[in-house]
Every structure is written in C-alpha cells, then in structure tokens.
Amino acid sequence: MMRRDLPHDGSAELPRALRDPMLTVVMPAYNEARNLGATLGLVCAALRRLATRWEVVVVDDGSRDDTAQLMSPPPSGVRYLRLARNFGKEAALTAGLVHARGDVVWLMDADGQHPVDLMPEMLQAWRDGADHVCAVRQARDDETWLKRLGTTWFYRVVNMGSPVPITPDAGDYRLFDRCVVNALNALPERNRFMKGLYAWVGFEPRAIAYQPLPRAHGKSSFSTLRLARLAMTGITAFSNLPLRLWSGIGAIAALGALAYGCWVVVEHFAAGHPVPGWPTIVAGLMFTAGVQLLSIGVLGEYVGRIFDEVKQRPVFLVAHDSGAPAEEPTATAAAHRLDMAGESA
C-alpha cells in the first residue's frame, strides 16, 4: 500500500494540547443493521463534543442484512464504503484506515460494545503524547471457558515466538495518531493480522482498561471456526514457533528411535533376546508417519501464506462509496476501488 500524506491546516506544528485535530472513527460492520443506527448516533454525538472537524467511515464488509438500506443515504458526517464481498474484519479495518482523513483515528465496532464514554480519555492520552492508545479488557467473564482458554493460550504462543509482544486482551478499540495510520497503510501484507501489525509498527503506546458493553441485538458473527482461522493467521504471521516446535519433535523422535535401536542390539547380544518383530516396526512406522504428516501440515500453512502474498491481490475492493470527499488525497484508495457497473461513488 502507498502511504497517505494528507494536507493539514498548519496546526500540526503546534503542541498536541493546543491543536484542533480532525477526528475520524473507522467502523467496520457486518450484518449489524440492528445496532449500527444507535451506535452511529452515540459516536457522532461524542465527536461533536470533542472537535469541530470529524468524520465516521463505515465499512460494510459485504453485509447481507439491511445495512445498505440503512446507510442510503448516509447521515451527515458519515462516509459509507461497501466492499464488493465479505473480505473479513481485518480487510475492513484496512479499508477504513486507507480512507480515513483524520489527524486522530479511532477503530470501533459497530455493535455498540465499545463505550463512547472512553473517547475523551483516549483523546487526552493522545494530547499527552501517546501515538497509539488501546483499550484493554479488564475481564472476560461474559465469554465461555473454551474461548477464555483459547485466548490465553493464543497470546502465550504468539508472544513466545515473536520479537514484538502483542498486548493480551487488547481488541480493536484503539486510537491512532496520523503517523501510525500512515505506517499501517504502508505495510504490504495480504494476510493481515491487525493486532500484530499494531504492535509491529511501534510508536508511543498507551493502554486504558475498559469493559465492553453488552450487545443490544443479535450475536457476534465471529464463530469459533473464524476465530481459530484468525488465530492461525496471527501465529503464522508473527511467530516461527510452530516450525521450531516440530523441528524439535522431529529431533526427539529421531534420537528416540536411535536409542531404541541401540537398546535392541545390546539386548540381543547381551541377553540373547530375539529382535522384536512386526509390532515394533509397525508402531515405529505409524509414529514416524504421524510426525511427518503433522510437520508437513505446519510447513504447508507457511507455504500457503507465501503463496497468498506473491499473488499480490488487493486486500479489499470497494463496490460503492457514499459521502466521499471531492478530491481523493492519493491514488491509494483508487488502487483498491472496484467501480461496479450501474453504481456511482
């Protein structure tokens, strides 16, 4: 992706405490029509209290409900992007960041679980010098024990094999300075694990504790399978631990087989016991074949990621853009836009 350098009003040279920044909220939405209207009302009201210049970028990630009808036309101050299909939340977040024009950019979910009451505190942290402010969950009591266990082990595994630690329990409720947004937009990955990318770009971070609000309607579209796929993307994108783990298992298996062979030879000549027959051979072959297949599977995950990257397909395609500015700051967004027949931006 290309870096987006946006024109500013000259206040960028002032200390942050004295600036009047433009604020942007990026809000991915997938089948959230029942929650989106109320959430937009709360977010727009909060932005009006915080700044004179603001926008909300709603990214419709191929919703199949009434989201398109709800956003036709979009409310004042809201820019509506509809992707050509469901590309996934990571791609929707990327699309929003590419199109965001603010000096300060929030990421928020459309289901209303991210409290807008936290926005003034996050903005104050930015004024105090933080380039990246992330909201960290205080507790996960509302989740199943299986999800809590999986989340705990995921962060342990990905941070164990990564030189860049990812903050546990920090979701997508975040605030970025423009420099962080530009850095994220410059990263060329196609398999984007956003939490890892947030940590990788660095800058000055700040964590604020919060507790998500309950959903007003419906349930999350992130099933256990989708969460598992996202976890696999994160592990393979930011950790070589699986490769090292199976290399270690292969070495242990080889040493164990060598030790067992030596023991059989010594026992045969020292005690006169016959060499074990088919059961030992079959068990050894099955164990070795299982280790090999698992190792090939782990290696295949990494090769598959490489294959996806070298194809150089765009992360997302925009089918419809409502509320777009008169001039696009760079060709970044145009490179990812698909002008569908019969629709106008």
CORPE-V281022 format. One line per field, one symbol per residue. burial: # if it has 16 or more other C-alpha atoms within 10 Angstrom, else .. Layout:
BEGIN
burial->???
END
This chain:
BEGIN
burial->####...............##################.##..##.##..#...##########...##..#...#..#######.#.#############################..#..##.###..########............##..##..##.##.####.#################...##########.#..#.####.#.#.................##.#######.###..#...#..#..........#..........................#...#..#...#..#.........#########........##..##.#......
END
